[in-house]
Structures are given as structure tokens and as C-alpha cells.
Amino acid sequence: MNLPVRFDHPAWTAGVATALSYGLGLLGLFVLLFVVPFLLFALI
């Protein structure tokens, strides 16, 4: 089985960009839905 030595194909770039943007979206939703309300209720 021939494995590619370098991962410079555009599909790898698109896959990594998709995973990163999905992770950033999940992080943003987590902060918006859990961290912000926690801080608001902790300050009251």
C-alpha cells in the first residue's frame, strides 16, 4: 500500500479547515450557552 509522504493535497487542507471551523463553532456555542450564563449568575 502506497501512503503519501506529504499531505499537501487540497483535500487535506479542506478537511483540516472543516475540522477547525467546526471546533471553533462548538467552542463558541459552548461559551455562549454555558460560560456566559454561569458568569452572569455567579455575579448576581
N, C-alpha and C positions, 0 to 999 in steps of 0.2 A: 504494500500500500504506500503510495507516494503522498507524504504530507508536505504542505507548503512550508518553506523555511521562513518566509516573511509574510506578514499579514497586512499587505498594503492594497488589497483588492477593495474596490468601493463598497462591496457588500459588508466587509468588516467595519468600515467606517460608519456605514448606515446603522449596523447592528449596535455598535458601541454608542453612537449618538442617541439611538432609540432607548437603550437601557439607561443612559444617563438622564435623559429628559424625563423618562418615566419615574426614575428615582427622585429627581428633583420635584416633580409634581406630587409624588407621595409625601415627600418631606414637607412641602408647602401645605398640603392638606392636613397633615398631622399637626403642624404648628398652628394652623388656623382653627382647627376643630378641638384640639386638646390643650395645647400650651397656652394660648391666649385666654380661653375661659378659665383655666386654672389660675393664671396670674391675676385675672380680674376678680375672681372670688377670693383669692388669697389677700388681696389688698383691701377688701371690704372689712 
